[in-house]
Every structure is written in C-alpha cells, then in structure tokens.
Amino acid sequence: MENYKDITKVVYNPKSTSAFAFRFYNPDEIIAGKSMSDQLKFAMSYWHTIDAAGTDMFGGDTMDKNFGKAGVERYIAKADFAFELMNKLQIEYYCFHDADIAPQGESLAENIKNQNKIVEYLETLQTKHGKKLLWNTANNFGDKKFMAGAATSPNADVFALAAAKVKWGLDTAKRLGASGYVFWGGREGYDTLLNTDMGLELDNLARFMHLAVDYKHKIGFKGAFYIEPKPKEPTKHQYDFDAATCMNFLRKYDLENEFKLNIEANHATLATHTFQHELRTAAVNNAFGSIDANQGDLLLGWDTDQFPTNVYDTTLCMYEVLKAGGFTSGGLNFDAKTRRQSNTFEDILLAYIAGMDSFALGLRMADKLIRDGRIDKFMHERYASYESGIGKKIVDGATNFDELSTYALAHENIQVASGRQEYLESVLNEILFN
C-alpha cells in the first residue's frame, strides 16, 4: 500500500490504476449548471476522522491518533492532520463538536479555555489552507451529566450547562465563519414514561431552541440552524425521531422559520425509512438544509456510520438535492468512520475516496435521470387529473363536499392507472448501467 505521507493530492484520473485517485469526482467539472465541488460541498467530520480510533462496545482502540503528544499539543497536532487530510482530498469544509477539538478537563471553564486555544489555531489554519467550517455543534450527550438529556433533563442545572455549551458553540460558529450550526438531540428523549414528564421536556426543549434563536440574532450570526433527526440510540424514544416528527415539533412551537433539517442516511435507516424519503419529507416541508453522508448496515440495529458506497442511495440522494434546488448553506458531511479493522491512515484516505466517488457518481447519474425526463413525464401524467375539471377545483380550493359528492355519483366508473413501479425501477437501472 502506498504511504500516506507520499500522497500529496488525490486527483481525478478515471484511467489510473492507483487506489488513490478519483474515478468520478472531478471538482471543477460542471454538472447541472455548477461545479461538482459546489454541488456536493464535501465536509470532513472531526469526531470520526480525527478522533475515533476504532473503539466499539466490545473492544478498545485499533488505531493510534494521539500523534505522540498529550494535552493541548495533541489537539494542535490533530488539527494539523485534519487540514493536511482535507488538502490531500480537495475537501473544502469540516464539521466538529466542541469536545472533538480540545482536551476536556474537570470544569466547563477549563474546557472552554482549551477549546478557545484550538479555535484560535483553527482560524489560522482556515486562512492558511483556504478551508471553511460547514457547521459545528455541542456534545451535549457524552458527559454523565447528560445521561437524562440536556435541554430535556429533569435537572435545571443541566439545562443551564447545555445552554452554556451551545452559547460557546454559537460564538465559535460566528468567529470561524460557519455556514450553520447543528442541534443533534443526543439524549433528548426517554426510555420509559414511568419516570418522564414528556410535556415538560418538550416544552423545555422548545424554550431552549427559542433561547438559541434569540442569542443567534443578538450576536449577529448569519448561519443556518439545523435539527438532525434520529429515531433511537442512545435513548429508546428520541424526540427528534424523523423529519416529520421534527417538523411537527417546529410547527407546534413556532420555530419552523428558524430551522432546517440535517438529514443523515443511517438515521433514516434506523427510523425504518429510506434516505430518499427523509430528504423528500424535508424538501416538501421547505426544510431541506444539509446532509450527513454515510450508510448503515441493514442487518445491524445500531448506527454503524459506514462510508457511503451504495450508488443507488447516492443517486437518489442527489436526485432529491438537485430537485430541491441544491445546497445553500448546507453540504455533504461525511459522518462516517472506517471499519475497526481498517486501521491505517491510508485506510482513511481510501474510505473518503470511496465515499466521495460514490456521491460524485450519484450526482452524475441523478443529473442524467433528470435530463432523461421519463420519470418526470410519468409523474406529470399520473397526476394530470388535477390540472383540469374537478381536479383543478380541488387544487384551487374551489369546491366543497356537496359538489364532490354530486360529481362522484355521476362518475362511478373510476379507472386508476398503473403506477408502473417496476418500469420506473428499470429506467433507473438503465440510467445507472447502460
């Protein structure tokens, strides 16, 4: 295997025999009116890529990411590695939790002090390397104080701690010029109603979100706010179960104009939805924002966060993104980690290349699917009855039950056309493989 240090930049070379080349991702190539880099807006996840070392619930680290250092110096070395990796992969953006970037101490004040030291260094690295922060977030789930939730904790002191951490996150987002800020619920949920005041917890979560919105406007942070749906794990019943549940929460508490959704593929799987379903749900609710790009294992019941290589999923994902008008503030963050047995720095590069190429191929195929037009044509014809007559009256809100009942009595020979699912799936295969 080629040595990590010997690879200066992974480039587009579809005829290369090297494992360290892009076959489908050509950053400057124009697809659907924009460069591939603008259409995809790839981001590196700090927690998985820079910190995660192969630990799972049954075993310890399989990879050393300490870089021979300790304390703040270790995290300076991690930051250097992060930006070196982004340069090699031609990735423009990155994402992090507060606890990812600096050593965590015995107090909030100590953590903030350490984090601020690294943020100052990240500022210099962003300028030096021309990189940007796509979004950041707070780890309000790892510390034992958050075992019963953060904004939904039964302990008001924990609510205050969570607010302090998000305040730091928003100050940092503004300082680093982030495009957005993500609220991932972590442990915002419950395991049993025997010890849970669900109404109070949901009300408190809404109070927390309104306070965050107020602070955002106070400091003049212009980035987007995202909620990231997840149905379970670590809690059995998450309050942010899926896109539809999140939209119900946002509308109930008058927050729908302040938040978009950050959709993760693996979370859709855990919610027994498809990735495409969650993206479409966000889009039809005017809440499509950003994406955590990964995939899960359908045979396992937890969040495996694998690098995405399923081209059907990436094609249908990018089909939804293009149909929604493309990314604005959001992008494709690789919330993914190498497998425990893939424990070299070369494996990290190979995993990113696989994921980036899979989404680049998905973008190419989604563009072809749209330009082909057969699916759009079929969709239009299937719903054509709403363009005239009684159907147009329904859409225009110009009818009532009396008229509809009279109409139904006079038109009892109803013929519903075939949905032709198998034909449409064959069209998708033809686009992908012909």
C-alpha positions in Angstrom: 0.0 0.0 0.0 1.3 3.5 -0.8 2.5 5.5 2.1 0.1 8.2 3.4 2.8 10.9 3.5 3.8 10.3 -0.1 0.3 11.2 -1.4 0.2 15.0 -1.8 -3.2 15.3 -3.5 -5.9 12.8 -4.7 -6.9 13.9 -8.2 -9.4 12.9 -10.9 -7.9 10.2 -13.1 -10.5 7.7 -14.3 -7.8 5.6 -16.0 -5.5 5.4 -13.1 -4.5 2.0 -11.6 -3.8 3.6 -8.3 -6.2 3.2 -5.4 -5.5 6.8 -4.5 -7.3 8.5 -7.4 -10.9 9.7 -8.1 -12.7 7.9 -10.8 -15.8 10.0 -10.8 -15.2 13.1 -8.7 -13.8 15.9 -10.9 -14.1 19.1 -8.7 -14.2 21.6 -11.5 -16.4 19.7 -13.9 -19.8 21.4 -14.5 -22.8 19.2 -13.7 -26.3 20.6 -13.8 -25.0 24.2 -14.0 -22.5 24.1 -11.2 -19.1 22.6 -10.5 -19.1 19.2 -8.8 -17.4 20.8 -5.8 -20.2 23.3 -5.4 -22.9 20.7 -6.0 -21.5 18.3 -3.4 -19.8 20.6 -0.8 -18.0 17.8 0.9 -17.0 18.2 4.5 -14.8 16.2 6.9 -16.2 15.1 10.2 -13.8 15.8 13.0 -15.2 13.3 15.5 -14.9 10.2 13.3 -11.9 11.1 11.2 -9.6 12.9 13.6 -10.6 11.4 17.0 -12.3 8.0 16.6 -9.7 5.2 16.9 -11.7 2.0 16.3 -13.2 1.6 19.7 -16.6 -0.3 19.8 -18.7 -1.5 22.7 -16.7 -4.8 22.8 -13.1 -3.6 22.3 -10.7 -0.7 22.6 -8.7 1.3 20.0 -7.2 -0.3 17.0 -5.6 2.9 15.7 -3.4 5.5 17.4 -4.5 9.1 16.7 -2.5 10.7 19.6 0.4 11.8 17.3 2.8 11.1 20.2 1.6 14.2 22.1 -0.6 15.0 25.1 -2.9 17.8 26.2 -3.5 20.8 24.0 -0.4 19.9 21.9 -2.1 16.7 20.9 -5.1 18.6 19.6 -2.9 21.0 17.7 -1.3 18.0 16.0 -4.8 16.7 15.3 -5.8 20.0 13.7 -2.6 19.9 11.5 -3.5 16.4 10.4 -7.2 17.4 9.7 -6.2 20.2 7.3 -3.4 18.1 5.7 -6.1 15.4 5.1 -8.5 17.9 3.6 -5.8 19.2 1.3 -5.0 15.7 0.1 -8.7 15.1 -0.7 -9.5 18.5 -2.0 -12.2 18.9 0.7 -13.2 22.5 1.4 -15.2 22.1 4.6 -15.2 20.5 8.0 -17.5 20.0 11.0 -16.9 19.4 14.7 -18.5 19.1 18.2 -17.0 21.3 20.9 -15.5 18.3 22.7 -13.8 17.0 19.5 -11.3 19.7 19.1 -9.6 20.1 22.5 -8.9 18.1 25.7 -11.8 18.0 28.2 -10.9 19.0 31.7 -12.6 18.9 35.1 -14.8 22.0 34.6 -16.7 23.9 31.9 -14.3 26.8 32.3 -11.3 24.6 31.7 -12.9 23.1 28.6 -13.7 26.5 27.2 -10.2 27.7 27.8 -8.8 24.7 26.0 -11.3 24.9 23.2 -10.6 28.6 22.6 -6.9 27.9 22.3 -7.6 25.4 19.5 -10.2 27.7 17.8 -7.6 30.4 17.6 -5.3 27.8 15.8 -8.2 26.7 13.6 -8.6 30.3 12.5 -5.0 30.4 11.3 -5.4 27.1 9.5 -8.6 28.1 7.8 -6.8 31.2 6.4 -3.6 29.3 5.5 -5.4 26.5 3.7 -8.5 28.2 2.4 -10.9 25.9 4.3 -14.3 26.7 5.8 -16.4 25.5 8.7 -19.6 24.0 7.3 -21.2 23.7 10.8 -20.3 23.0 14.4 -22.3 21.6 17.3 -22.2 20.8 21.0 -21.5 17.4 22.5 -24.4 17.5 25.0 -24.7 13.8 25.4 -21.3 12.3 26.3 -20.8 13.6 29.8 -22.6 11.6 32.5 -24.4 14.9 33.5 -26.4 14.5 30.3 -27.4 10.9 31.0 -31.1 12.0 31.2 -30.9 14.6 28.5 -29.6 18.1 28.0 -32.4 20.6 27.2 -34.8 17.9 28.3 -33.0 16.9 31.5 -35.1 16.8 34.7 -32.4 18.8 36.3 -32.4 22.5 35.6 -28.7 22.9 36.3 -28.1 20.5 33.3 -30.3 22.7 31.1 -28.1 25.7 32.1 -24.9 23.7 31.3 -26.3 22.8 27.9 -27.1 26.4 27.2 -23.6 27.5 28.2 -22.1 24.9 25.8 -24.3 26.0 22.9 -23.6 29.7 23.6 -19.9 28.9 23.2 -20.7 26.9 20.0 -22.6 29.9 18.5 -19.9 32.3 19.5 -17.4 30.0 17.8 -19.6 29.5 14.7 -19.6 33.2 14.2 -15.9 33.6 14.9 -15.0 30.8 12.4 -17.5 31.9 9.8 -19.6 28.7 9.9 -22.3 28.2 7.3 -24.5 26.7 10.0 -25.0 25.2 13.4 -26.5 21.8 14.1 -28.7 20.7 17.0 -28.4 17.0 17.4 -30.6 15.7 20.3 -28.2 13.1 21.5 -30.1 12.0 24.6 -33.1 14.3 24.1 -35.6 11.5 24.6 -36.6 8.9 27.1 -36.5 5.2 27.9 -39.7 4.9 30.0 -42.7 7.1 30.7 -42.7 5.8 34.3 -40.1 8.5 35.1 -40.7 11.0 32.3 -42.8 14.2 32.1 -43.0 14.3 28.3 -44.9 17.5 28.1 -42.5 19.5 30.3 -39.5 18.0 28.5 -40.8 19.0 25.0 -41.8 22.5 26.3 -38.3 22.9 27.8 -36.7 21.7 24.5 -38.7 24.4 22.7 -37.7 27.0 25.3 -34.1 26.1 24.7 -34.4 26.4 20.9 -36.1 29.8 21.3 -33.2 31.0 23.6 -30.7 29.8 21.0 -32.6 31.7 18.3 -32.6 34.8 20.4 -28.8 34.6 21.1 -28.1 33.9 17.4 -29.8 37.2 16.5 -28.2 39.0 19.4 -24.7 38.2 18.2 -25.5 38.6 14.5 -24.7 35.0 13.5 -26.0 34.7 9.9 -25.6 30.9 9.5 -28.4 28.4 9.3 -29.8 26.4 12.2 -30.3 22.7 11.6 -32.0 19.9 13.6 -30.8 16.4 12.9 -33.4 13.7 13.2 -32.5 10.4 14.8 -35.1 7.8 16.0 -33.2 5.9 18.7 -29.8 5.1 20.2 -28.9 6.2 22.8 -32.5 6.7 24.1 -35.3 4.3 23.1 -37.7 7.2 22.2 -36.0 10.2 20.7 -38.0 13.5 20.4 -36.3 14.1 17.0 -37.4 10.6 15.7 -37.5 11.6 11.9 -38.0 14.5 9.6 -41.8 14.5 10.0 -41.6 14.4 13.8 -39.1 17.3 13.8 -41.4 19.4 11.6 -44.3 18.7 13.9 -42.2 19.9 16.8 -41.0 23.0 15.0 -44.5 24.0 13.9 -46.1 23.4 17.3 -43.6 25.7 18.9 -43.5 28.4 16.2 -39.9 27.6 15.2 -40.3 26.4 11.6 -39.0 29.7 10.1 -35.7 29.4 12.1 -34.7 25.8 11.5 -33.9 23.5 8.5 -33.1 19.8 8.8 -29.8 18.0 8.6 -30.7 14.6 7.2 -28.5 11.6 7.9 -28.7 8.4 5.8 -28.0 6.0 8.7 -30.6 7.7 10.9 -33.2 7.2 8.1 -32.5 3.5 8.2 -32.9 3.3 11.9 -36.3 5.1 11.6 -37.3 2.4 9.0 -37.3 5.0 6.2 -35.3 5.3 3.1 -32.7 8.1 2.8 -34.7 9.4 -0.1 -37.9 9.5 2.0 -36.3 11.7 4.7 -34.8 14.1 2.1 -38.2 14.4 0.3 -40.0 15.0 3.6 -37.6 17.8 4.4 -37.9 19.3 0.9 -41.7 19.3 0.8 -41.8 21.0 4.2 -39.4 23.7 2.9 -36.8 22.4 5.5 -34.1 20.8 3.4 -30.8 22.0 4.7 -27.8 19.7 5.0 -26.8 16.1 4.8 -24.7 13.7 7.0 -23.4 11.3 4.3 -23.0 7.7 5.5 -24.8 4.4 5.3 -25.9 1.8 7.8 -25.9 -2.0 7.9 -29.4 -3.3 7.4 -28.6 -6.4 9.4 -27.5 -4.5 12.5 -29.7 -2.4 14.7 -27.4 0.5 15.5 -25.8 3.5 13.9 -22.8 1.9 12.2 -21.8 5.2 10.3 -20.1 3.5 7.4 -18.7 5.4 4.5 -21.3 5.5 1.7 -20.7 3.2 -1.3 -24.3 2.3 -2.3 -24.7 4.1 -5.6 -28.5 3.6 -5.7 -28.6 5.6 -2.4 -26.2 8.3 -3.6 -28.0 8.7 -6.9 -31.5 9.0 -5.3 -30.0 11.4 -2.7 -28.5 13.7 -5.3 -31.7 13.4 -7.3 -33.5 14.9 -4.3 -30.8 17.5 -3.7 -31.0 18.7 -7.4 -34.8 18.7 -7.3 -34.7 20.8 -4.2 -32.5 23.4 -5.9 -29.2 22.2 -4.5 -27.4 23.2 -1.3 -27.4 26.7 0.0 -25.8 26.8 3.5 -25.5 23.0 3.8 -23.4 20.3 2.3 -22.4 16.7 2.4 -20.6 16.0 5.7 -19.0 12.5 6.0 -20.4 11.5 9.3 -18.6 8.2 8.7 -15.7 6.2 10.1 -13.5 3.5 8.8 -14.2 0.0 10.0 -12.4 -1.2 13.1 -10.2 -3.5 11.0 -9.3 -0.6 8.6 -6.8 0.9 11.0 -4.2 2.8 8.9 -4.0 6.4 7.7 -4.1 5.0 4.2 -7.5 3.4 5.0 -8.9 6.8 6.0 -7.9 8.2 2.6 -9.3 5.2 0.8 -12.6 5.5 2.7 -13.0 9.1 1.8 -12.1 8.4 -1.8 -14.8 5.7 -1.9 -17.4 8.0 -0.4 -16.6 11.0 -2.5 -16.6 9.0 -5.7 -19.9 7.3 -4.8 -21.5 10.7 -4.3 -19.9 12.1 -7.5 -21.2 9.1 -9.4 -24.6 9.6 -7.8 -24.6 13.3 -8.9 -23.7 12.3 -12.4 -26.5 9.7 -12.5 -29.1 12.0 -10.9 -28.4 14.6 -13.5 -28.8 12.0 -16.2 -32.1 10.8 -14.6 -33.5 14.3 -14.7 -32.3 15.1 -18.2 -33.7 11.8 -19.4 -37.1 13.0 -18.3 -39.0 9.8 -18.3 -39.6 9.8 -14.6 -40.8 13.4 -14.6 -43.0 12.8 -17.6 -44.6 9.7 -15.9 -45.1 11.7 -12.7 -46.8 14.6 -14.5 -49.1 12.2 -16.4 -50.0 10.3 -13.3 -51.4 13.4 -11.6 -52.8 15.1 -14.7 -56.4 14.8 -13.4 -55.6 17.7 -11.1 -54.9 20.1 -13.9 -58.4 20.4 -15.2 -62.1 19.9 -14.3 -62.9 18.7 -10.8 -59.2 18.1 -10.0 -58.3 21.7 -10.7 -61.1 22.8 -8.5 -59.7 20.6 -5.7 -56.3 22.1 -6.0 -57.6 25.6 -6.2 -59.8 25.2 -3.2 -62.8 26.0 -5.3 -65.1 23.1 -4.4 -66.9 21.5 -1.5 -68.3 18.2 -0.3 -71.7 18.8 -1.9 -70.2 19.3 -5.3 -67.7 16.5 -4.9 -70.5 14.1 -3.8 -72.6 15.1 -6.8 -69.6 14.6 -9.1 -68.8 11.2 -7.6 -72.4 9.9 -8.1 -72.1 10.9 -11.8 -68.7 9.4 -12.4 -68.7 6.0 -10.8 -66.7 4.2 -13.5 -63.3 5.1 -12.0 -60.1 3.7 -13.5 -56.9 4.3 -11.6 -53.9 4.0 -13.9 -50.9 1.7 -13.2 -48.2 3.0 -11.0 -45.6 1.1 -13.1 -43.1 0.8 -10.3 -41.1 -2.0 -11.9 -40.8 0.0 -15.2 -39.6 3.1 -13.3 -37.0 1.0 -11.4 -35.8 -0.4 -14.8 -35.4 3.2 -16.0 -33.2 3.8 -13.0 -31.1 0.7 -13.8 -30.9 1.8 -17.4 -29.5 5.2 -16.5 -27.1 3.7 -14.0 -25.7 0.9 -16.0 -26.3 1.5 -19.8 
